[in-house]
């Protein structure tokens, strides 16, 4: 079925962004909420904390997280192919990676109560 995207639907910011991508994508992307989802843990072999900490995708059987996951998502949505092309350039990807890690860290802090 294409690429599986694992996201935190209980995070308002995450949900807003993913819902936007859903509206602009086709069936190449399967959207999977990680909230209380044991199957997501099994499919990714990730812990709740790891899934909560970063966005993940499964692409060609590989679990990929963080900024690279976004680049993969953008590559499959025609409206966002330009972001895929921009952030596939190594120096720009490195900058995006670190900016994503900072943003993801603060979103994790905001949502880590879900680990209890």
C-alpha positions, 0 to 999 in steps of 0.5 A: 500500500505504499508508505505508512506514516506514523504520527501523533494525532493527540498533538494539536500541532501534529494533527493540524499539519498531518490533516493538511497533508492528508487533504493534499495526498492520495493513496500512496500514503497510509496515515497511522495514529500512534496514540494508544496503538500497540500495532504501531509499536509492532510495525515499527519496532519502536518504543512509545517514547521513540514514536512520540519523539519523532514522525516516522514512516515505513518506506520499502520496509525500512523505518525512517524517522525525523526530517528524512520522514518529512522529505519522503512524505513531501516526495509523494505529495505533488503540492510539496514536491518542491520541498522534497527537491529543496531539502534533498540538497545535502546542506539544506537537509542538514539545516532542516534536520537540526531545525526539525530536531529542535521543534520535535523536542519541544513537541515531545515535551508538550506531549510526553504526558502520553507516556504515563 
